[in-house]
Amino acid sequence: MGERLPLSGTRILVTRGKDQANEFSTQIKELGGIPIEVPLIAFTYPESNADIREKVAKLDTYDWLIFTSKNGVDFFFEAMVVHQSALPKIAVVGTKTNEALMKKGYQADVIPTDFVGEGLTAALKPMIKPGERFLLARGNLSRSHIPTELQAAGGVVDDLIIYENRENESEKDRLIEILREKQVDVITFTSPSTVVNFLKLVEGHPWREWLKEVKIACIGPITENALIKAEIDVHVCPAVYTTKEMLSELVRFYEK
């Protein structure tokens, strides 16, 4: 018989967007777990893209371009196809965001060691010259920390909503059935928006009762705060904010 893998038979709910779920599910399988994909997020361009066209057309007027997620990179470069402008210096939150950027042929000039907005602003502040212009390409549910801090440090920030994050209503019935029938052992949350959308989709159901025996794993402190605010107990939250580390921490949790 083969060696028993650390998450053998553990049923793990993957709530992140469909396009991002595949890599995470593969990581789960490699540890013996059973991924159950229920994407709670759907990503789209804003209904009006006039602001996007305007900002992309004057890209050469900015000193810095900031991305906070892989989605921001993907949506921005899709919009940029019609405007082949040279890019300013680039700062990103997280290695996954930089990997998405590298696939477009670019390398970030600044990647903080902490994969959150606070880490990015701490890394950028010593570099900011008064009046420097920043274009922040992000989702509609992102926090206001980055523009607030950069403006306080003397930067001029254009806050561009490059994509919108919506709850995936098409998965509601399936999510309810999985929880009601106790078909998962662990629920993973990879962003505050997965928490927000989860709460919207289970509203009106006895979901707290359904979660009593379920373990909750989240990717980092911002997502953890969203769960705490919703009074959901968090069992796993890694020190390094990646899905790989979240699963490693889950393995350690079960080993205890």
C-alpha positions, -999 to +999 in steps of 0.1 A: +000+000+000+012+035-008+021+061+019-009+079+033-009+115+023-014+142+050-049+153+038-061+119+026-099+120+022-103+155+035-130+172+016-120+209+010-143+235-004-126+259-028-145+292-030-122+313-052-131+323-087-133+296-114-102+307-133-080+306-102-094+274-087-075+249-108-041+255-094-054+254-058-073+222-064-042+206-078-023+215-046-051+199-026-050+167-046-012+164-042-017+163-005-045+136-008-074+160-003-106+161-023-112+196-037-148+206-042-150+237-063-178+262-057-167+295-071-184+322-050-169+350-071-176+362-107-153+389-122-165+413-149-155+447-163-175+476-148-207+484-167-191+516-180-155+514-192-151+551-200-128+556-170-107+526-180-102+539-216-093+574-203-067+562-178-051+536-202-049+563-229-028+585-207-006+558-191+025+577-200+016+605-175+020+582-145+052+575-125+038+543-110+013+516-119+001+494-090-016+460-091-031+443-060-042+410-076-038+387-106-072+398-117-061+434-118-032+425-141-053+404-164-082+429-168-058+458-172-037+442-199-068+432-218-079+468-217-045+480-228-044+460-260-057+490-280-032+514-264+004+499-266+018+524-242+052+521-224+046+512-188+058+533-158+074+517-128+053+488-114+045+478-078+025+447-069+010+430-039+022+394-038+042+369-058+012+356-076+004+390-089+040+394-101+038+360-118+007+372-137+027+403-147+056+383-158+033+363-182+026+397-198+063+403-203+070+426-174+086+424-139+075+444-109+100+470-095+085+467-060+072+435-043+067+438-006+077+409+017+042+411+033+016+403+007-009+429+019-015+466+011+003+477+043+034+459+031+032+477-003+028+512+011+056+506+036+079+496+007+068+526-015+068+554+010+106+560+012+106+562-026+078+587-031+086+622-043+060+649-038+036+651-067+045+616-081+015+601-099+001+567-092-024+546-111-039+520-089-057+493-109-079+472-086-112+456-079-143+473-066-142+456-032-106+464-024-098+484+007-089+521+006-056+517+025-033+520-005-047+553-020-051+568+015-015+561+025+001+571-008-018+604-008-007+611+028+029+605+017+026+632-010+016+611-040-012+618-064-034+587-068-059+578-096-080+550-082-091+529-112-117+502-107-105+478-135-129+449-125-159+442-104-163+414-080-199+400-078-214+371-059-218+340-081-256+335-078-255+304-101-237+285-073-261+293-045-282+262-046-252+239-048-234+257-019-265+253+003-268+216-006-232+209+002-233+226+036-267+212+045-257+176+036-223+180+054-203+172+023-172+192+033-147+190+061-129+223+054-139+256+038-111+278+024-114+316+020-088+333-002-100+369+000-124+391+020-147+390-010-151+352-008-163+358+028-187+386+018-201+366-010-205+334+011-225+354+037-248+368+009-254+334-006-262+316+027-283+344+041-317+331+055-304+296+061-292+279+093-256+280+081-240+285+115-255+252+126-241+236+094-206+249+101-203+235+136-181+206+126-164+223+096-129+237+099-122+272+084-089+281+067-081+315+053-052+329+034-042+359+055-050+385+082-073+407+060-095+377+051-093+365+088-106+399+099-136+395+076-143+361+091-139+374+127-163+403+119-188+377+107-182+357+140-169+327+122-141+308+140-108+306+121-088+274+126-060+280+100-043+312+089-007+310+076+021+335+083+029+336+045-002+346+026-004+320-002-027+290-009+003+267-007+012+279+028-025+278+038-025+241+029+008+235+047-007+251+078-038+229+074-016+198+074+000+210+106-034+216+122-045+181+115-012+166+127-018+182+161 
